[in-house]
Amino acid sequence: MNEIELSYVTITYTEPIVFFRYKEGKVELGFPEIRELIAAAEKISGHKPYVTLSDVRMADINVTTEGKRVLSDMKNMPLFRGTAAIVKNNMYKFAIDFLNTFNKPKHPFRVFVNEEDAIDWLLSLPLE
């Protein structure tokens, strides 16, 4: 399986990276969507440790409180090792970086405006 198509995202896999390319428009990620994304990532990665690249340049993403709760518990994502997000421009990047100084992610997380830089960083993360 090389691709999973959902109504709001296309998911592909190039070992060890699970790519989430969000579709244009408003996307709300609540409890069911986050669980669906985790299950898809585990399935497409062949149930091996993976990192994720989320391309959110086309979408307006909102993660609900319930979605954040699922993401904050690493027991829900035993194979997940880190994520990179690609945003539209440096203004978004700086805003997210600033917010993350207060909300320390429990896993490696960085924001990029360039996909190649994001991939290089993800490939530097340890999988074990």
N, C-alpha and C positions, 0 to 999 in steps of 0.2 A: 504494500500500500504506500503510495507516494504522495497522495493528496486527500485531504478531508475538506469537504465544502459544507459550510454552515451558512445560515441566512445572513450573518453579519461578519464572517471571517473566512478566509481561505487558509488552510493549515498545510504546510509542506515540511519535508524533513530532508536535511542533508547532514549526515552524522557529524557531530553530535548536536546540531542545532535544529530546533523546532521553530519554524517561521510562522508567525501569526500575521497575516496581512489583512487588516481590518478594512471593510468596505466603506464606501463614502456614506456619510450621514451620521445620525445620532445612534450611539450604541450604549445600552445600559447593561452592565455586567453585575448581575445579582448572584445569589446563591446557586440557582440552577445553571446559569451560564458558566460560572467559574468551575463548577464541578464538571460540566461538559467539556470545557477547555482542558482541564487536567486529565480527564479520561482520554481525550483525543491525543494529547501529547504523549501519554504513556503508551497508547496503542501504536501510534505512528513511529515512535522511537524503538519499537520492538521490546518495550519494557526494560530499556537500558537507561542509565543516567543520561540526562540531557540538559542543555541550556536553551533559553528561548530568546528569540528576537521578535519584538512586537513593533510592527510598522503601523503607527497611528496617524500618519500624515493626512489621510483622507477622512478620518473619522473624528467625531466628537464623542469621546469616551467618558462615561460616568460609571465608576465602581461604587455600588451601593454599600451601606454599612454591613449588610450580611455577606456581600462578596469580599469585602476587606477582612472580615472575621475568618473566612475560609482561608484566604491568602496568608493571614498572619500566623496560622498554625502549620508549621512545617511537617507535621505528621500527615497532613492532607496531601503532601507532595513529596513522597519519599525519594523519588528519582530526580527531582528538580535540583539544579546546581547554581542557577543564576540567570539574570535576564538583562537584556539591553533593549532600550526603546528608541525608536527613530521618530523624531518630531519634525515639524515643518521648518522651524528656524531656530536661531540661537536664542531668541527671546523666550520661547517655550522651554528650551534647554536650561537656561539660567533660572527660570522660575521654578522648574521641577528640582533642579539641583539645590536651590535655596530651601525649598520645602523639606527636602530630604536631610538637611542639616538638623532639623527638629524631629522628623519622623525617621529614625534610623531603620532602614530595611533589615530584615533578618537574613537576607541572602545577598550575594553580590548583585548590585544594580547600578547601571549607568545609563545616561541619556546621550544620544548622538543625533547629529543632523546628517551624517554620512553613513551609509550602510556598510561600506568597506571597513571603516574604522570600528563600527559595532561588531562586525564579524571577527576582525582581528582580536579585539578585546575578549569576546566570548571564547575564542579558541585558546586564549591564555589561561582560562579558568580551570582549576582542577576538577576532574569528574569524580574522583573517589574521595 
